[in-house]
Amino acid sequence: MTGAVALAKLHGIDAVDRVLGTAAAVEWFADGDLMAILAHQVEHDDAGCPVLSRAQ
C-alpha cells in the first residue's frame, strides 16, 4: 500500500483507485505491477478495460 500512496501523490487518487481496482480484478500485486497497470492505462486510456498481458 505504500507504493499506492506514493503513486497517488504523483498521479492522483482517481488514477490510483482505478489501478488498484484493475490489480484486484486481475490479481496482480507483485513488485512493479501497479506501475505497469498505471502505465498501460495512461497509454491506452482504458477507462474500463482491465484486460492486460504480462508480456507487455
WOVENHU-V257895 format. One record per residue. N is the residue number from 1. RES is the residue in three letters. PSI is psi in degrees with one decimal (NA if undefined). Layout:
N/RES/PSI + N/RES/PSI
This chain:
1/MET/-25.2 + 2/THR/-33.5 + 3/GLY/-40.0 + 4/ALA/-39.4 + 5/VAL/-43.1 + 6/ALA/-42.8 + 7/LEU/-39.5 + 8/ALA/-35.0 + 9/LYS/-31.5 + 10/LEU/-35.5 + 11/HIS/-4.8 + 12/GLY/153.1 + 13/ILE/-41.3 + 14/ASP/-43.6 + 15/ALA/-42.5 + 16/VAL/-34.6 + 17/ASP/-43.0 + 18/ARG/-41.5 + 19/VAL/-45.0 + 20/LEU/-37.8 + 21/GLY/-42.8 + 22/THR/-44.0 + 23/ALA/-40.9 + 24/ALA/-40.1 + 25/ALA/-36.7 + 26/VAL/3.3 + 27/GLU/48.2 + 28/TRP/105.7 + 29/PHE/21.9 + 30/ALA/169.1 + 31/ASP/130.2 + 32/GLY/-10.4 + 33/ASP/-42.3 + 34/LEU/-42.2 + 35/MET/-38.0 + 36/ALA/-42.0 + 37/ILE/-43.8 + 38/LEU/-46.8 + 39/ALA/-41.3 + 40/HIS/-45.9 + 41/GLN/-37.6 + 42/VAL/-43.9 + 43/GLU/-39.9 + 44/HIS/-5.0 + 45/ASP/52.0 + 46/ASP/82.0 + 47/ALA/-35.2 + 48/GLY/19.8 + 49/CYS/99.1 + 50/PRO/16.9 + 51/VAL/112.1 + 52/LEU/164.2 + 53/SER/135.8 + 54/ARG/-16.5 + 55/ALA/-7.6 + 56/GLN/NA
